């Protein structure tokens, strides 16, 4: 029976359909999405880039990620927190990134909020990770846009001064950072945790 949510690529590997065609998506799907990430700086990057993605396709962000990393100092929160209005104006003229003043300012705000935390960012974010799924989702129809955990994460981050961290964005962060594994059944990355 055909599985529209899984595609076998020209390399013979079955993947989630969204990650099968575009080479950049394929690399991201195969190597990053759903892989547990605990490095605080990489998680800070993911928080920021998920915020930039709001209202756009993720491939748009992936293709601009090298430029984002360049202009935001490798997403080192200590350096990003020092950026000011002149930097915002400069970045608004940089066509290599998403030129959205609110999202640029949110990145600086989020760096300051990260530095103000009383614990590492990875510890904070992973504190909202739900228990692992027993079995992979059968299809993307079973993958939610938000969960109680992403709602709770969003509320706490907003309370701590973060911006562009809505519940849908935070669920995407959970997927990107491997806090949840939404690779669908049949994808080579899907992990089956059902009892033997």
VMD Tcl script that draws the C-alpha trace (Angstrom):
set ca {
  {0.00 0.00 0.00}
  {1.44 3.45 -0.92}
  {2.72 5.58 1.97}
  {2.39 9.24 0.92}
  {4.27 10.38 4.04}
  {7.34 8.28 3.21}
  {9.34 8.48 -0.02}
  {12.15 6.21 -1.17}
  {14.88 8.42 -2.58}
  {17.14 7.80 -5.54}
  {19.62 6.43 -2.98}
  {17.12 3.71 -2.03}
  {16.53 5.14 1.47}
  {12.99 5.65 2.80}
  {12.51 9.10 4.34}
  {9.75 11.36 5.56}
  {8.35 12.83 2.34}
  {9.26 16.41 3.24}
  {12.93 15.45 3.52}
  {13.26 13.39 0.37}
  {13.63 15.74 -2.58}
  {15.62 18.92 -1.89}
  {19.29 18.15 -1.10}
  {19.41 20.66 1.78}
  {16.19 19.28 3.27}
  {17.52 15.75 2.84}
  {20.72 16.55 4.75}
  {18.75 18.32 7.49}
  {16.28 15.43 7.74}
  {18.97 12.76 7.79}
  {21.44 14.44 10.14}
  {19.64 16.96 12.34}
  {15.85 16.89 12.61}
  {14.82 14.74 15.54}
  {18.41 14.24 16.71}
  {18.78 15.09 20.42}
  {20.69 18.36 20.73}
  {22.04 19.45 24.11}
  {24.60 22.08 23.15}
  {23.26 25.36 24.63}
  {24.62 27.51 21.80}
  {23.12 25.27 19.09}
  {19.81 25.28 20.97}
  {19.94 29.07 21.17}
  {20.44 29.11 17.41}
  {17.43 26.84 16.96}
  {15.25 29.07 19.17}
  {16.21 32.06 17.04}
  {15.91 30.39 13.65}
  {12.54 28.86 14.53}
  {11.42 32.40 15.34}
  {12.67 33.63 11.97}
  {10.81 30.75 10.30}
  {7.39 31.88 11.61}
  {5.22 32.43 8.54}
  {7.85 31.07 6.15}
  {8.98 27.68 4.89}
  {11.82 26.01 6.76}
  {13.83 25.58 3.55}
  {13.95 29.38 3.32}
  {15.72 29.44 6.69}
  {18.01 26.50 5.95}
  {19.28 28.13 2.78}
  {20.06 31.31 4.70}
  {21.48 29.63 7.80}
  {25.16 30.22 6.87}
  {24.44 33.95 6.55}
  {22.43 33.96 9.80}
  {25.37 32.31 11.55}
  {27.74 34.90 10.13}
  {25.73 38.00 11.03}
  {24.77 36.71 14.49}
  {28.32 35.72 15.49}
  {27.71 31.98 15.31}
  {24.76 32.51 17.67}
  {27.06 33.09 20.60}
  {24.57 34.71 23.02}
  {27.33 36.78 24.67}
  {28.12 38.46 21.34}
  {24.52 38.69 20.10}
  {23.44 40.36 23.37}
  {25.89 43.20 22.65}
  {24.27 44.03 19.31}
  {22.36 47.31 19.14}
  {20.27 49.54 16.92}
  {23.09 50.10 14.41}
  {23.38 46.33 13.98}
  {19.63 46.02 13.49}
  {19.71 48.70 10.78}
  {22.67 47.02 9.09}
  {20.94 43.63 9.11}
  {17.74 45.11 7.70}
  {19.80 45.87 4.61}
  {21.33 42.39 4.35}
  {19.44 40.44 1.67}
  {21.13 37.19 2.71}
  {18.89 36.87 5.78}
  {15.21 37.45 6.60}
  {14.94 41.22 6.92}
  {12.29 41.50 9.64}
  {13.01 44.07 12.33}
  {10.92 42.30 14.96}
  {12.67 38.97 14.42}
  {16.12 40.56 14.37}
  {15.38 42.40 17.62}
  {13.92 39.20 19.10}
  {17.23 37.43 18.48}
  {19.05 40.10 20.50}
  {16.34 40.01 23.18}
  {16.60 36.22 23.34}
  {20.37 36.40 23.75}
  {19.96 38.71 26.73}
  {17.25 36.47 28.18}
  {19.51 33.44 27.71}
  {22.35 35.13 29.59}
  {19.97 36.05 32.41}
  {18.87 32.44 33.00}
  {19.66 30.82 36.33}
  {20.45 27.52 34.58}
  {21.79 26.47 31.18}
  {19.40 26.89 28.24}
  {19.57 23.19 27.40}
  {18.49 22.25 30.92}
  {15.57 24.67 30.73}
  {14.36 23.51 27.30}
  {14.82 19.78 27.90}
  {12.81 20.14 31.11}
  {9.74 20.38 28.84}
  {10.51 17.30 26.73}
  {7.62 14.83 26.85}
  {8.16 11.11 27.38}
  {9.29 9.44 24.13}
  {6.60 8.07 21.84}
  {6.21 4.30 22.16}
  {5.94 4.00 18.37}
  {6.58 6.41 15.50}
  {3.58 8.34 14.16}
  {1.91 6.40 11.36}
  {1.54 9.59 9.30}
  {2.04 13.32 9.57}
  {-1.68 13.59 10.32}
  {-0.74 12.24 13.75}
  {1.90 14.93 14.34}
  {0.51 17.87 16.31}
  {1.25 21.55 15.73}
  {1.32 22.20 19.48}
  {1.28 20.10 22.63}
  {0.76 20.81 26.33}
  {4.55 20.72 26.64}
  {5.15 23.24 23.84}
  {2.48 25.48 25.36}
  {4.19 25.27 28.74}
  {7.62 25.93 27.20}
  {6.26 28.95 25.35}
  {4.68 30.40 28.50}
  {7.86 29.95 30.53}
  {10.14 31.42 27.88}
  {7.85 34.43 27.49}
  {7.85 34.86 31.27}
  {11.66 34.84 31.14}
  {11.71 37.59 28.51}
  {12.07 35.62 25.27}
  {10.27 36.74 22.09}
  {8.91 34.91 19.02}
  {8.51 31.75 21.06}
  {4.85 30.83 20.49}
  {3.59 27.27 21.12}
  {3.78 26.21 17.45}
  {7.30 27.62 17.12}
  {8.31 25.82 20.31}
  {6.91 22.53 19.07}
  {9.01 22.97 15.91}
  {11.98 23.60 18.22}
  {11.21 20.35 20.07}
  {11.23 18.51 16.74}
  {14.40 20.21 15.52}
  {16.22 19.63 18.81}
  {15.18 16.01 19.18}
  {13.01 16.56 22.25}
  {10.36 14.77 20.24}
  {10.88 12.33 17.37}
  {8.27 12.81 14.67}
  {9.91 10.79 11.91}
  {7.00 8.73 10.60}
  {6.82 4.95 10.51}
  {8.73 3.65 7.49}
  {11.32 6.45 7.58}
  {14.82 5.13 8.22}
  {15.17 7.65 11.07}
  {11.98 6.56 12.89}
  {12.64 4.91 16.25}
  {10.23 2.22 17.41}
  {10.16 2.06 21.20}
  {7.29 -0.40 21.53}
  {7.81 -3.18 24.10}
  {9.25 -6.38 22.67}
}
mol new
graphics top color blue
foreach p $ca { graphics top sphere $p radius 0.5 }
foreach p [lrange $ca 0 end-1] q [lrange $ca 1 end] { graphics top cylinder $p $q radius 0.2 }
display resetview
